[in-house]
Amino acid sequence: MRPWTRQTQMPAISFHDNGMLTFLPSTMPDTRPPSAHPPISVLSLSIPVAMGYIPLGTVYGFLAVQAGLDWWVTLAASVLVFAGAAQFMMVGMLAAGLPLAAIAVATFVVNLRHVFYGCRCCRNCRPSPGRVGTWYSA
């Protein structure tokens, strides 16, 4: 048996006396090497996510232009900030002339909700070993 051989479900045809055909599942070895299997494209897997991000990114860009932000600020926020709510909040705060420290504190408060999400998911995680791991797991 080749090392890449695995079992797959292939239909088997069963002929009956009354002329009917029945397709029955049967197990047959799949002897094709892994390179012969069609790969799942990362692009095709990310299309559903992009369907949500593309419209939001477009609206963010329009909002940033209307607020008078430079193109490089808008681009830097899109690359560096992975929090949509913080990006939309930042546009208004920058347009109002607030300092970066105030924007950072507001971003922290807005994203504090993720701590509660983490607390809920913490039941499914094993504690990490060590002192830093204990704090990180908590």
C-alpha positions in Angstrom: 0.0 0.0 0.0 1.4 3.4 -0.9 1.9 5.8 1.9 -0.6 8.3 0.5 -3.3 5.7 -0.1 -6.5 6.4 1.9 -10.0 5.1 1.8 -12.7 7.1 0.1 -16.4 6.6 -0.4 -17.2 5.7 -4.0 -20.6 4.7 -5.2 -21.2 1.1 -6.4 -24.0 0.2 -8.8 -26.3 -2.6 -8.0 -28.5 -4.1 -10.8 -31.9 -5.6 -9.8 -34.0 -8.1 -11.6 -36.7 -5.5 -12.3 -34.3 -3.3 -14.2 -33.7 -0.8 -11.4 -30.3 0.6 -10.5 -29.2 1.3 -7.0 -26.2 3.2 -6.0 -24.6 1.8 -2.9 -21.7 3.3 -1.0 -18.6 1.1 -1.0 -15.1 1.7 0.2 -12.3 1.8 -2.4 -8.7 2.9 -1.9 -7.8 6.2 -3.3 -4.3 5.6 -4.8 -3.7 9.1 -6.3 -0.7 10.9 -4.7 -1.6 14.0 -2.7 -0.4 16.3 -5.4 -3.1 14.9 -7.7 -5.9 16.0 -5.4 -7.3 19.4 -6.3 -6.1 21.9 -3.7 -8.6 24.2 -1.9 -7.6 27.7 -2.7 -7.0 30.1 0.1 -8.7 32.8 -2.0 -11.8 30.7 -2.4 -11.9 30.1 1.4 -11.6 33.9 2.1 -14.3 35.1 -0.2 -17.1 35.0 2.4 -15.0 37.0 4.8 -14.1 39.5 2.1 -17.8 40.0 1.3 -18.1 41.6 4.8 -14.9 43.5 4.9 -14.9 45.1 1.4 -18.1 47.1 2.0 -17.0 48.2 5.5 -13.6 49.2 4.2 -15.2 51.2 1.4 -17.5 53.0 3.9 -14.5 53.7 6.2 -12.6 55.2 3.3 -15.5 57.5 2.3 -15.9 58.6 5.9 -12.2 59.3 6.3 -12.1 61.4 3.1 -15.2 63.3 4.3 -13.5 64.0 7.6 -10.4 65.4 5.9 -7.9 62.7 6.9 -4.8 62.2 4.8 -4.7 59.1 2.6 -1.7 57.7 4.5 -3.5 58.0 7.9 -6.4 56.1 6.5 -4.2 53.4 5.0 -2.1 53.2 8.2 -5.2 52.7 10.3 -6.4 50.0 8.0 -3.1 48.1 8.2 -2.4 48.6 11.9 -5.8 48.6 13.6 -7.7 45.4 13.4 -10.8 46.7 15.1 -13.5 48.1 12.8 -15.3 49.9 15.7 -12.1 51.6 16.7 -11.4 52.7 13.1 -14.8 54.3 12.7 -14.5 55.9 16.2 -11.0 57.2 15.4 -12.2 59.1 12.3 -14.5 61.3 14.3 -12.0 61.8 17.1 -9.2 62.8 14.8 -11.6 65.1 12.9 -12.5 66.7 16.3 -8.7 67.2 17.0 -8.5 65.0 20.0 -5.0 63.7 21.1 -3.8 60.3 20.3 -3.8 59.3 24.0 -7.6 60.0 24.2 -8.1 57.9 21.0 -6.0 55.0 22.5 -8.0 55.1 25.8 -11.3 55.1 23.9 -10.1 52.2 21.7 -9.2 50.3 24.8 -12.6 50.8 26.4 -14.5 49.9 23.1 -12.5 46.7 22.8 -12.8 45.8 26.4 -15.8 43.7 25.4 -13.4 41.1 24.0 -12.3 40.4 27.6 -15.8 39.1 28.4 -15.8 37.0 25.2 -12.5 35.5 26.3 -13.9 34.8 29.8 -16.7 32.8 28.2 -14.3 30.9 26.0 -11.8 30.3 28.8 -13.7 27.2 30.0 -12.6 25.4 26.8 -8.9 26.3 27.2 -6.2 24.6 29.2 -4.1 26.8 31.4 -0.7 27.5 30.1 2.4 26.5 32.2 4.5 29.2 33.9 3.8 32.5 35.5 3.2 34.4 32.2 1.0 31.6 30.9 -1.1 31.7 34.0 -1.8 35.5 33.6 -2.4 35.1 29.9 -4.8 32.2 30.4 -6.7 34.1 33.1 
